[in-house]
Amino acid sequence: MKLIKVTAYSRVASVAGAIAGIIRDDGGAEIQAIGGPAVNQMVKAVIAARKYLQDEGVTTSCEPSFVDLDIDGEERTAIRFTIATVGRA
């Protein structure tokens, strides 16, 4: 599954389009962010992508999880959403 990394400076519409495109092509995607502002952008993008896909008759599910990462020798915790296609109209 393809992983999209979101930052505090990511454009919501661009991330949402990427999520929707990957879900259309592969049936699922993973989106990951570290820190409050980045998670905020990620959540807004997931909501927008869901709307894009709903308009096309695609239903999705979203499973959140914590992921421990080693970044430059420092342990960080990211939030990751795994999004999958549940059905198509």
TIDREN-595882 format. One record per residue (C-alpha): residue in three letters; residue number from 0; x negated, y, z negated. Coordinates in steps of 0.05 Angstrom, whole numbers, plus 5000, padded with zeros to 4 digits. Layout:
% residues N
r residu: ALA	num: NUM	east: X	north: Y	up: Z;
...
This chain:
% residues 89
r residu: MET	num: 0	east: 5000	north: 5000	up: 5000;
r residu: LYS	num: 1	east: 4973	north: 5069	up: 5018;
r residu: LEU	num: 2	east: 4955	north: 5116	up: 4960;
r residu: ILE	num: 3	east: 4969	north: 5190	up: 4964;
r residu: LYS	num: 4	east: 4932	north: 5233	up: 4913;
r residu: VAL	num: 5	east: 4967	north: 5297	up: 4892;
r residu: THR	num: 6	east: 4934	north: 5358	up: 4861;
r residu: ALA	num: 7	east: 4962	north: 5420	up: 4828;
r residu: TYR	num: 8	east: 4950	north: 5456	up: 4895;
r residu: SER	num: 9	east: 4984	north: 5405	up: 4940;
r residu: ARG	num: 10	east: 5040	north: 5432	up: 4982;
r residu: VAL	num: 11	east: 5105	north: 5397	up: 4963;
r residu: ALA	num: 12	east: 5133	north: 5395	up: 5034;
r residu: SER	num: 13	east: 5068	north: 5366	up: 5062;
r residu: VAL	num: 14	east: 5064	north: 5312	up: 5009;
r residu: ALA	num: 15	east: 5138	north: 5296	up: 5017;
r residu: GLY	num: 16	east: 5129	north: 5288	up: 5092;
r residu: ALA	num: 17	east: 5069	north: 5243	up: 5081;
r residu: ILE	num: 18	east: 5108	north: 5200	up: 5032;
r residu: ALA	num: 19	east: 5168	north: 5194	up: 5078;
r residu: GLY	num: 20	east: 5124	north: 5177	up: 5138;
r residu: ILE	num: 21	east: 5087	north: 5123	up: 5101;
r residu: ILE	num: 22	east: 5151	north: 5093	up: 5075;
r residu: ARG	num: 23	east: 5181	north: 5093	up: 5145;
r residu: ASP	num: 24	east: 5119	north: 5058	up: 5172;
r residu: ASP	num: 25	east: 5100	north: 5011	up: 5115;
r residu: GLY	num: 26	east: 5163	north: 5005	up: 5072;
r residu: GLY	num: 27	east: 5127	north: 5033	up: 5010;
r residu: ALA	num: 28	east: 5075	north: 5080	up: 4983;
r residu: GLU	num: 29	east: 5037	north: 5098	up: 4919;
r residu: ILE	num: 30	east: 5030	north: 5170	up: 4896;
r residu: GLN	num: 31	east: 4982	north: 5189	up: 4840;
r residu: ALA	num: 32	east: 4967	north: 5252	up: 4800;
r residu: ILE	num: 33	east: 4926	north: 5273	up: 4740;
r residu: GLY	num: 34	east: 4947	north: 5331	up: 4696;
r residu: GLY	num: 35	east: 5013	north: 5368	up: 4685;
r residu: PRO	num: 36	east: 5012	north: 5415	up: 4745;
r residu: ALA	num: 37	east: 4994	north: 5359	up: 4793;
r residu: VAL	num: 38	east: 5048	north: 5313	up: 4764;
r residu: ASN	num: 39	east: 5098	north: 5370	up: 4773;
r residu: GLN	num: 40	east: 5080	north: 5376	up: 4847;
r residu: MET	num: 41	east: 5083	north: 5300	up: 4855;
r residu: VAL	num: 42	east: 5153	north: 5295	up: 4824;
r residu: LYS	num: 43	east: 5180	north: 5350	up: 4868;
r residu: ALA	num: 44	east: 5149	north: 5316	up: 4930;
r residu: VAL	num: 45	east: 5180	north: 5249	up: 4912;
r residu: ILE	num: 46	east: 5248	north: 5282	up: 4904;
r residu: ALA	num: 47	east: 5242	north: 5317	up: 4972;
r residu: ALA	num: 48	east: 5218	north: 5253	up: 5006;
r residu: ARG	num: 49	east: 5276	north: 5215	up: 4977;
r residu: LYS	num: 50	east: 5324	north: 5267	up: 5007;
r residu: TYR	num: 51	east: 5290	north: 5263	up: 5075;
r residu: LEU	num: 52	east: 5297	north: 5187	up: 5075;
r residu: GLN	num: 53	east: 5369	north: 5188	up: 5048;
r residu: ASP	num: 54	east: 5388	north: 5232	up: 5108;
r residu: GLU	num: 55	east: 5363	north: 5174	up: 5152;
r residu: GLY	num: 56	east: 5400	north: 5121	up: 5112;
r residu: VAL	num: 57	east: 5339	north: 5095	up: 5075;
r residu: THR	num: 58	east: 5346	north: 5079	up: 5001;
r residu: THR	num: 59	east: 5284	north: 5077	up: 4957;
r residu: SER	num: 60	east: 5265	north: 5057	up: 4887;
r residu: CYS	num: 61	east: 5210	north: 5090	up: 4845;
r residu: GLU	num: 62	east: 5169	north: 5055	up: 4790;
r residu: PRO	num: 63	east: 5125	north: 5100	up: 4747;
r residu: SER	num: 64	east: 5062	north: 5075	up: 4712;
r residu: PHE	num: 65	east: 4999	north: 5098	up: 4677;
r residu: VAL	num: 66	east: 4932	north: 5083	up: 4710;
r residu: ASP	num: 67	east: 4865	north: 5089	up: 4674;
r residu: LEU	num: 68	east: 4810	north: 5115	up: 4721;
r residu: ASP	num: 69	east: 4736	north: 5127	up: 4714;
r residu: ILE	num: 70	east: 4720	north: 5194	up: 4745;
r residu: ASP	num: 71	east: 4647	north: 5215	up: 4742;
r residu: GLY	num: 72	east: 4636	north: 5171	up: 4681;
r residu: GLU	num: 73	east: 4696	north: 5200	up: 4644;
r residu: GLU	num: 74	east: 4759	north: 5159	up: 4632;
r residu: ARG	num: 75	east: 4822	north: 5195	up: 4656;
r residu: THR	num: 76	east: 4895	north: 5173	up: 4656;
r residu: ALA	num: 77	east: 4935	north: 5184	up: 4719;
r residu: ILE	num: 78	east: 5009	north: 5177	up: 4731;
r residu: ARG	num: 79	east: 5026	north: 5135	up: 4791;
r residu: PHE	num: 80	east: 5093	north: 5125	up: 4826;
r residu: THR	num: 81	east: 5103	north: 5063	up: 4868;
r residu: ILE	num: 82	east: 5158	north: 5076	up: 4918;
r residu: ALA	num: 83	east: 5191	north: 5021	up: 4958;
r residu: THR	num: 84	east: 5247	north: 5015	up: 5008;
r residu: VAL	num: 85	east: 5308	north: 4982	up: 4977;
r residu: GLY	num: 86	east: 5356	north: 4985	up: 5036;
r residu: ARG	num: 87	east: 5374	north: 5016	up: 5101;
r residu: ALA	num: 88	east: 5443	north: 5039	up: 5124;
